[in-house]
Amino acid sequence: MFPEFRELISVLKAQDARFARLFHRHNEMDQEIKNMEAGLVPADSVAIETLKKEKLKLKDELYVILRKAAA
């Protein structure tokens, strides 16, 4: 995610607790979705789509933080 901000992500994860929480939650959601899609965790398509939308909102929020920090 955001390879152009790889170094900045490392810095923000260490220095910005909110960013670190959001980044960690995004990764957790990504794994949850993978587990659901693989059938490891029971879920219907609505639950998966809902989680994907929440993950996308987090990604957008992370991107805003990254753009501000890069400016």
Summary of the structure (lengths in Angstrom):
residues: 71
radius of gyration: 13.7
end to end distance: 19.0
largest distance: 42.6
contacts: 172
relative contact order: 0.18
helix: 85%
strand: 0%
